[in-house]
């Protein structure tokens, strides 16, 4: 059995004031009048008065809102044993509430004071029927990586494939991990790209490289169509070729001309992808020159150096063997898909599964709640089949009224509305609906249902006991996967036991 200091001793320092005093107005030209001097003299006094009033209010709210909780688990939990413990505790002085968590075999107890909490902890510690008893603790949202919105800016070694096992690396005399290659080249072994990948190549000017039957390629159009889609072909030497929708290949001629009239790929139809430090790629030809898209829409392959016109974005799109949603902001999600091995290779997974086969899988998002009216989430929300919305009745008798999309354990009600947005962000990453032409798409953009389990408040903080209650609710209502993007100051044996259960 584990004992920890009460959570009240772990409370964070009061947050700074959520306001800023407005700056003083400048004095009228040429003089500082009586009004200005009066304001200047009174401002520090007013600031101190406002601070005092706010601090008194904050302290009063903190004191009136305190409750001291204990989480415990029985050695041999059963429904009857839990109810007996709850009934016994309800009669005990100093206990204001006790909630059984039947799925986890645990009980959350609220005490009226720290002294009552300590006395009950000592009693539970001596009870042989109790296997675990700990005080509550604080948790908070996970702020995530601090590397920036655009992620890393340089390639890192890919150690899952060794050069000794790759012909392209061996041909260049490379050893160790196959990437990065000196000079920034990206070989086919550097990422999970295969022959079933359909792509577009967007230019610095916001247009797309396009191949036309019977005419030279250009970059005049800003629309994606059949001419701007290519099938990516990986070659044994680590280079790539681009096959057009009419079966020919992009070809770089020695003269610097770019064409698309070759039916069989040879050396002129092979390009090396060069990674640039701004997350773009450049296309290096067999002759060592680079493909460039000029502002007038023409495309050439005669540049000896890389500048902005020689930089491209390669985006995976819907193709014969590739399932890609049409959401316009999908290309901004570098963590889903990028050409520098900093992604999770979501499109590769979507070739075999987009969520449709897993229709009905429920993911419990234990967080700050979910904006269940969001245009990319509302169709993905789990709906409690045994609850009638808005009638003010606990129809399924689970202790929560009108818990249609989940529950709010921070505010003790059935409305898990997100007033902090962290949970909504996580939900979009998990299962933002795809192929609706709006916003972004989640990893499982079809077939998943999101259960909103709010235990973190608008400040981003919450209690371990409420997180455990959320886990119990999720298990009871059929969730198969739980998202927990939060953490705390230390380990909690109660939380560990709840997760293991």
C-alpha positions as CSV (number, residue, x, y, z in Angstrom):
1,X,0.0,0.0,0.0
2,X,1.2,3.5,-0.9
3,X,0.9,6.7,1.1
4,X,1.6,10.1,-0.3
5,X,1.3,13.6,1.1
6,X,-2.1,15.2,0.6
7,X,-2.7,16.9,-2.7
8,X,-3.4,20.2,-0.9
9,X,0.4,20.4,-0.1
10,X,1.1,20.1,-3.8
11,X,-1.1,22.9,-5.0
12,X,0.6,25.2,-7.5
13,X,1.2,28.8,-6.7
14,X,-1.6,31.2,-7.6
15,X,-1.7,32.2,-11.2
16,X,-0.8,35.7,-12.2
17,X,-3.6,38.3,-12.6
18,X,-5.6,37.7,-15.9
19,X,-5.6,41.4,-16.8
20,X,-3.2,44.2,-17.6
21,X,-3.8,47.8,-16.5
22,X,-4.2,50.2,-19.5
23,X,-1.4,52.6,-20.1
24,X,-1.8,56.2,-18.9
25,X,-2.9,58.7,-21.6
26,X,-0.1,61.1,-22.6
27,X,-0.4,64.6,-21.2
28,X,-1.9,67.3,-23.4
29,X,0.7,69.1,-25.5
30,X,2.9,71.6,-23.6
31,X,1.8,70.8,-20.1
32,X,0.8,68.2,-17.6
33,X,-2.6,69.2,-16.3
34,X,-4.1,68.6,-12.9
35,X,-6.2,65.7,-14.3
36,X,-3.1,63.9,-15.6
37,X,-1.2,64.4,-12.4
38,X,-4.1,63.1,-10.4
39,X,-4.4,60.0,-12.6
40,X,-0.6,59.4,-12.4
41,X,-0.7,59.6,-8.6
42,X,-3.8,57.4,-8.1
43,X,-2.9,54.7,-10.6
44,X,-0.6,52.8,-8.2
45,X,-3.2,53.1,-5.5
46,X,-5.9,51.8,-7.8
47,X,-3.7,49.0,-9.0
48,X,-3.0,47.9,-5.4
49,X,-6.7,48.1,-4.5
50,X,-7.7,46.0,-7.6
51,X,-5.0,43.5,-6.7
52,X,-6.2,43.3,-3.1
53,X,-9.8,42.8,-4.2
54,X,-9.0,40.1,-6.7
55,X,-6.7,38.3,-4.3
56,X,-9.3,38.3,-1.6
57,X,-11.8,36.9,-4.0
58,X,-9.4,34.3,-5.3
59,X,-8.5,33.2,-1.8
60,X,-12.1,32.9,-0.8
61,X,-12.9,30.9,-3.9
62,X,-10.0,28.6,-3.3
63,X,-11.0,28.0,0.3
64,X,-14.7,27.4,-0.4
65,X,-13.8,25.2,-3.4
66,X,-11.4,22.9,-1.5
67,X,-12.2,19.3,-0.9
68,X,-9.8,16.6,0.2
69,X,-10.0,13.4,-1.7
70,X,-8.8,9.8,-1.2
71,X,-8.6,7.1,-3.9
72,X,-8.6,3.5,-2.6
73,X,-9.0,0.0,-4.1
74,X,-10.2,-3.1,-2.4
75,X,-8.0,-6.2,-2.3
76,X,-10.9,-8.4,-3.6
77,X,-13.2,-5.9,-5.3
78,X,-16.8,-6.8,-6.0
79,X,-20.0,-4.9,-6.6
80,X,-21.3,-5.8,-3.2
81,X,-18.1,-5.0,-1.4
82,X,-17.9,-1.6,-3.1
83,X,-21.4,-0.7,-2.1
84,X,-20.8,-1.8,1.5
85,X,-17.7,0.4,1.7
86,X,-19.6,3.4,0.2
87,X,-22.5,2.9,2.6
88,X,-20.2,2.7,5.5
89,X,-18.2,5.8,4.5
90,X,-21.4,7.8,3.9
91,X,-22.1,7.5,7.6
92,X,-18.6,8.4,8.7
93,X,-18.0,11.9,10.2
94,X,-15.8,14.1,8.0
95,X,-16.8,12.3,4.7
96,X,-18.9,14.4,2.4
97,X,-19.2,12.0,-0.6
98,X,-18.1,8.5,-1.8
99,X,-18.4,7.3,-5.4
100,X,-17.8,3.7,-6.4
101,X,-16.0,2.9,-9.6
102,X,-17.3,-0.5,-10.5
103,X,-15.2,-1.1,-13.6
104,X,-12.0,-0.5,-11.6
105,X,-13.0,-1.8,-8.2
106,X,-12.1,1.5,-6.7
107,X,-13.7,4.3,-4.6
108,X,-13.2,8.0,-4.6
109,X,-13.9,9.7,-1.2
110,X,-14.3,13.4,-0.5
111,X,-13.4,14.6,3.0
112,X,-14.4,17.9,4.6
113,X,-11.0,18.7,5.9
114,X,-7.3,17.8,5.7
115,X,-7.6,16.3,9.2
116,X,-10.5,14.1,8.2
117,X,-8.5,13.0,5.2
118,X,-5.5,12.0,7.2
119,X,-7.6,10.1,9.8
120,X,-9.4,8.2,7.1
121,X,-6.1,7.4,5.3
122,X,-4.7,5.9,8.6
123,X,-7.9,3.9,9.0
124,X,-7.8,2.6,5.4
125,X,-4.1,1.8,5.8
126,X,-4.9,-0.6,8.6
127,X,-7.8,-2.2,6.8
128,X,-6.8,-5.6,5.4
129,X,-9.6,-5.4,2.8
130,X,-8.0,-2.3,1.3
131,X,-5.1,-2.9,-1.1
132,X,-4.4,0.7,-2.0
133,X,-5.2,4.1,-0.4
134,X,-3.6,7.3,-1.6
135,X,-4.6,11.0,-1.4
136,X,-5.5,12.8,-4.6
137,X,-3.0,14.8,-6.8
138,X,-3.0,17.4,-9.5
139,X,-2.5,16.8,-13.2
140,X,-2.3,19.2,-16.2
141,X,-2.4,19.2,-20.0
142,X,0.6,18.1,-22.0
143,X,2.0,21.2,-23.7
144,X,3.8,19.1,-26.3
145,X,7.1,19.7,-28.0
146,X,8.8,23.1,-27.9
147,X,10.5,22.6,-31.3
148,X,8.1,25.0,-33.1
149,X,5.0,24.8,-35.3
150,X,7.0,23.6,-38.3
151,X,8.9,20.9,-36.6
152,X,12.6,20.1,-37.1
153,X,14.4,21.8,-39.9
154,X,17.1,19.3,-40.7
155,X,17.1,15.6,-41.6
156,X,17.9,13.0,-39.0
157,X,19.4,9.5,-39.5
158,X,17.0,6.8,-40.2
159,X,18.4,3.7,-38.4
160,X,15.6,1.2,-39.3
161,X,17.3,0.4,-42.6
162,X,21.1,-0.1,-42.9
163,X,23.1,0.7,-45.9
164,X,24.4,-2.8,-46.1
165,X,20.9,-4.0,-46.9
166,X,20.2,-1.4,-49.6
167,X,21.7,-1.6,-53.1
168,X,21.5,2.2,-53.6
169,X,23.6,2.8,-50.5
170,X,26.0,0.1,-51.3
171,X,26.5,1.5,-54.8
172,X,27.6,4.8,-53.3
173,X,29.9,3.2,-50.8
174,X,27.9,4.3,-47.8
175,X,27.9,2.5,-44.4
176,X,25.7,2.6,-41.3
177,X,22.2,4.0,-41.5
178,X,21.1,4.6,-45.1
179,X,20.1,8.3,-44.5
180,X,21.0,11.1,-44.7
181,X,23.2,10.8,-47.7
182,X,26.0,13.4,-48.0
183,X,24.8,16.4,-50.0
184,X,21.2,16.1,-48.8
185,X,20.1,13.4,-51.3
186,X,17.0,11.4,-50.3
187,X,17.2,7.8,-51.5
188,X,14.2,5.5,-51.9
189,X,15.3,3.7,-48.7
190,X,15.0,6.8,-46.6
191,X,11.2,6.6,-46.2
192,X,8.3,4.3,-46.9
193,X,7.5,5.4,-50.4
194,X,6.6,2.7,-52.9
195,X,5.3,2.4,-56.5
196,X,1.7,2.7,-55.4
197,X,2.1,6.4,-54.4
198,X,0.3,9.1,-56.3
199,X,1.7,12.6,-55.9
200,X,1.6,16.2,-57.0
201,X,4.6,18.5,-57.3
202,X,3.8,22.1,-56.2
203,X,6.1,25.0,-57.1
204,X,7.4,28.0,-55.2
205,X,4.8,30.1,-57.1
206,X,1.8,28.1,-55.8
207,X,1.3,26.2,-59.1
208,X,1.7,22.5,-60.0
209,X,4.1,20.8,-62.4
210,X,1.9,19.3,-65.1
211,X,2.5,16.9,-68.0
212,X,0.5,17.1,-71.2
213,X,0.2,14.5,-73.9
214,X,1.9,15.8,-77.1
215,X,3.3,18.9,-75.4
216,X,6.1,20.0,-73.0
217,X,5.5,20.0,-69.2
218,X,4.7,23.3,-67.6
219,X,3.7,24.8,-64.2
220,X,1.1,27.2,-65.3
221,X,-2.0,25.8,-63.4
222,X,-2.8,26.3,-59.8
223,X,-5.4,23.4,-59.9
224,X,-4.9,19.7,-59.2
225,X,-6.1,17.6,-62.1
226,X,-5.1,14.4,-63.9
227,X,-2.2,16.2,-65.7
228,X,-0.6,17.3,-62.4
229,X,-0.8,13.8,-60.8
230,X,2.2,11.5,-61.1
231,X,2.9,8.0,-59.9
232,X,6.1,7.8,-58.0
233,X,8.4,5.0,-59.1
234,X,11.3,4.0,-57.0
235,X,14.4,2.6,-58.7
236,X,17.0,0.1,-57.5
237,X,19.7,2.8,-57.3
238,X,17.7,4.9,-54.9
239,X,16.5,7.5,-57.4
240,X,12.9,8.0,-58.4
241,X,10.9,8.4,-61.7
242,X,7.6,10.2,-62.3
243,X,5.0,8.4,-64.5
244,X,2.3,10.5,-66.0
245,X,-1.4,9.5,-66.1
246,X,-1.0,8.7,-69.8
247,X,1.9,6.2,-69.1
248,X,5.0,8.1,-70.1
249,X,7.8,9.5,-67.8
250,X,9.2,12.9,-67.0
251,X,12.6,13.1,-68.8
252,X,15.4,15.6,-68.4
253,X,17.4,16.1,-71.6
254,X,21.1,17.0,-71.8
255,X,20.1,20.3,-73.4
256,X,18.2,21.3,-70.2
257,X,14.8,20.6,-71.7
258,X,12.2,18.8,-69.6
259,X,9.8,16.5,-71.5
260,X,7.3,13.7,-70.9
261,X,7.5,11.5,-74.0
262,X,9.5,8.5,-72.9
263,X,7.6,5.2,-72.4
264,X,10.4,3.4,-70.7
265,X,12.4,4.9,-67.7
266,X,16.1,5.1,-68.3
267,X,18.8,7.3,-66.8
268,X,17.3,10.5,-68.2
269,X,14.0,9.6,-66.5
270,X,15.6,9.2,-63.1
271,X,15.8,12.0,-60.5
272,X,17.5,12.3,-57.1
273,X,15.4,14.0,-54.5
274,X,17.5,16.6,-52.6
275,X,16.2,17.7,-49.1
276,X,16.4,21.4,-48.4
277,X,16.5,22.8,-44.9
278,X,13.1,24.5,-45.4
279,X,11.3,21.2,-45.8
280,X,11.2,21.5,-49.6
281,X,12.8,19.1,-52.1
282,X,14.7,19.7,-55.3
283,X,14.8,17.4,-58.4
284,X,18.4,16.7,-59.5
285,X,18.8,15.2,-62.9
286,X,21.1,12.5,-64.2
287,X,23.4,15.4,-65.5
288,X,23.7,17.1,-62.1
289,X,21.4,20.0,-63.0
290,X,18.1,20.9,-61.3
291,X,14.5,21.2,-62.4
292,X,13.2,24.8,-62.1
293,X,9.7,26.3,-62.4
294,X,9.9,29.8,-63.8
295,X,7.3,32.5,-62.9
296,X,6.0,32.4,-66.5
297,X,4.9,28.8,-66.1
298,X,7.7,27.2,-68.1
299,X,9.7,24.4,-66.6
300,X,13.4,23.6,-67.4
301,X,16.1,21.3,-66.2
302,X,19.3,23.3,-66.7
303,X,19.9,25.0,-63.3
304,X,23.3,24.3,-61.7
305,X,22.3,25.8,-58.2
306,X,19.3,25.6,-56.0
307,X,17.3,28.7,-55.3
308,X,13.6,29.2,-54.6
309,X,12.5,28.4,-58.2
310,X,14.2,25.0,-57.9
311,X,12.4,24.1,-54.7
312,X,9.2,22.0,-54.6
313,X,6.7,20.4,-52.3
314,X,5.7,16.8,-53.0
315,X,2.2,16.0,-51.8
316,X,0.5,12.6,-51.8
317,X,-3.0,12.6,-53.2
318,X,-5.8,10.3,-54.0
319,X,-4.8,7.7,-56.6
320,X,-5.6,4.2,-57.8
321,X,-3.8,2.6,-54.9
322,X,-3.7,5.6,-52.5
323,X,-6.5,6.7,-50.2
324,X,-6.1,10.4,-49.5
325,X,-8.8,12.8,-48.1
326,X,-9.4,16.0,-49.9
327,X,-9.2,18.3,-46.9
328,X,-7.4,21.5,-48.0
329,X,-5.2,22.0,-45.0
330,X,-3.9,18.4,-44.9
331,X,-0.6,19.4,-46.6
332,X,0.2,21.5,-43.5
333,X,0.3,18.5,-41.3
334,X,3.9,17.6,-41.7
335,X,3.7,15.1,-38.8
336,X,1.2,13.1,-40.9
337,X,3.1,13.2,-44.2
338,X,6.4,14.7,-45.2
339,X,9.4,13.7,-47.4
340,X,12.0,14.1,-44.8
341,X,11.2,11.1,-42.5
342,X,9.8,13.4,-39.7
343,X,6.3,12.0,-40.2
344,X,4.3,9.0,-39.1
345,X,3.7,7.8,-42.7
346,X,-0.1,8.2,-42.4
347,X,-0.7,7.9,-46.2
348,X,1.1,4.6,-46.2
349,X,-1.3,3.3,-43.5
350,X,-4.3,4.7,-45.4
351,X,-3.5,2.5,-48.4
352,X,-4.8,-0.4,-46.3
353,X,-7.1,1.3,-43.7
354,X,-8.9,4.6,-43.4
355,X,-11.1,3.8,-40.5
356,X,-14.0,2.4,-42.6
357,X,-13.4,-1.2,-41.6
358,X,-13.2,-0.2,-38.0
359,X,-16.6,1.6,-37.9
360,X,-17.8,1.8,-34.3
361,X,-14.4,1.8,-32.6
362,X,-14.8,4.2,-29.7
363,X,-11.9,6.3,-28.6
364,X,-12.2,7.9,-25.2
365,X,-10.5,11.3,-25.1
366,X,-9.7,12.0,-21.5
367,X,-8.8,15.7,-21.6
368,X,-10.3,19.2,-21.4
369,X,-13.4,18.0,-23.3
370,X,-14.3,18.2,-27.0
371,X,-16.0,20.9,-29.1
372,X,-18.6,18.5,-30.3
373,X,-20.1,21.0,-32.7
374,X,-16.9,21.5,-34.6
375,X,-17.4,20.9,-38.3
376,X,-14.6,18.4,-38.5
377,X,-15.7,16.5,-35.3
378,X,-19.5,16.6,-34.9
379,X,-20.0,13.6,-37.2
380,X,-17.4,11.6,-35.3
381,X,-18.8,12.0,-31.9
382,X,-19.9,9.0,-29.8
383,X,-23.6,9.1,-28.8
384,X,-24.8,7.4,-25.7
385,X,-27.6,5.1,-27.0
386,X,-29.3,4.9,-23.6
387,X,-29.6,8.6,-23.0
388,X,-32.3,11.0,-24.2
389,X,-30.7,14.4,-24.9
390,X,-31.9,17.4,-22.9
391,X,-34.6,15.8,-20.8
392,X,-32.8,16.5,-17.5
393,X,-33.1,12.8,-16.5
394,X,-30.4,10.2,-16.0
395,X,-32.0,7.7,-18.4
396,X,-29.4,5.0,-18.2
397,X,-29.0,5.4,-14.4
398,X,-25.2,5.7,-14.6
399,X,-25.1,8.7,-12.2
400,X,-24.7,11.3,-14.9
401,X,-27.6,13.3,-16.4
402,X,-27.8,13.9,-20.1
403,X,-24.4,12.4,-20.9
404,X,-25.0,12.2,-24.6
405,X,-21.4,12.6,-25.9
406,X,-19.5,11.7,-22.6
407,X,-19.2,13.4,-19.2
408,X,-17.6,16.3,-17.4
409,X,-16.0,15.1,-14.2
410,X,-14.4,18.4,-13.4
411,X,-17.8,20.1,-13.2
412,X,-19.9,17.1,-12.2
413,X,-22.3,17.1,-15.2
414,X,-23.0,15.4,-18.5
415,X,-21.7,18.2,-20.8
416,X,-18.1,17.7,-21.7
417,X,-17.8,21.0,-23.7
418,X,-14.2,22.0,-24.2
419,X,-13.4,25.4,-22.7
420,X,-9.7,25.1,-23.1
421,X,-9.3,23.6,-26.7
422,X,-6.5,21.1,-25.9
423,X,-8.9,18.1,-26.0
424,X,-10.4,19.4,-29.3
425,X,-6.9,19.6,-30.8
426,X,-6.1,16.1,-29.8
427,X,-9.5,14.8,-31.1
428,X,-8.8,16.4,-34.5
429,X,-5.5,14.6,-34.6
430,X,-7.1,11.3,-33.7
431,X,-10.2,11.3,-35.9
432,X,-11.0,14.6,-37.6
433,X,-13.3,13.7,-40.4
434,X,-11.6,13.4,-43.7
435,X,-12.7,13.8,-47.3
436,X,-15.2,16.5,-46.5
437,X,-13.3,19.3,-48.2
438,X,-13.0,21.2,-44.9
439,X,-10.0,21.8,-42.7
440,X,-7.8,18.8,-41.9
441,X,-8.1,15.1,-41.3
442,X,-7.3,12.9,-38.4
443,X,-5.2,9.7,-38.5
444,X,-8.4,7.6,-38.3
445,X,-10.5,9.9,-40.4
446,X,-13.4,7.5,-41.0
447,X,-15.2,5.0,-38.7
448,X,-14.0,6.1,-35.3
449,X,-16.3,7.6,-32.6
450,X,-14.9,10.1,-30.1
451,X,-16.1,9.9,-26.5
452,X,-15.5,13.2,-24.7
453,X,-14.3,12.7,-21.1
454,X,-13.5,16.0,-19.5
455,X,-11.6,16.2,-16.2
456,X,-9.3,19.1,-16.9
457,X,-10.7,22.6,-16.4
458,X,-10.3,25.7,-18.6
459,X,-7.0,26.3,-16.8
460,X,-5.7,23.0,-18.1
461,X,-5.5,21.5,-14.6
462,X,-7.4,18.6,-13.0
463,X,-7.4,15.9,-10.4
464,X,-6.1,12.3,-10.6
465,X,-9.3,11.1,-9.0
466,X,-11.3,12.7,-11.9
467,X,-9.0,11.1,-14.5
468,X,-9.6,7.7,-12.8
469,X,-13.4,8.3,-12.9
470,X,-13.1,9.1,-16.6
471,X,-11.3,5.8,-17.2
472,X,-14.0,4.0,-15.3
473,X,-16.8,5.7,-17.4
474,X,-14.9,4.9,-20.6
475,X,-14.6,1.2,-19.8
476,X,-18.2,1.0,-18.7
477,X,-19.4,2.5,-22.0
478,X,-17.4,0.4,-24.4
479,X,-14.3,2.6,-25.3
480,X,-11.5,0.5,-26.7
481,X,-8.8,3.1,-26.9
482,X,-8.0,6.0,-24.5
483,X,-6.2,9.2,-25.3
484,X,-4.4,10.7,-22.3
485,X,-2.4,13.8,-23.3
486,X,-1.6,15.1,-19.9
487,X,0.8,14.5,-17.0
488,X,1.7,15.5,-13.4
489,X,4.4,16.0,-10.9
490,X,4.9,12.4,-9.9
491,X,3.7,8.8,-10.1
492,X,0.3,7.8,-8.8
493,X,-0.2,4.2,-7.9
494,X,-3.9,4.6,-8.0
495,X,-3.7,5.9,-11.6
496,X,-1.4,3.1,-12.5
497,X,-3.8,0.5,-11.1
498,X,-6.7,2.1,-12.9
499,X,-4.8,1.9,-16.2
500,X,-3.8,-1.7,-15.6
501,X,-7.4,-2.7,-14.8
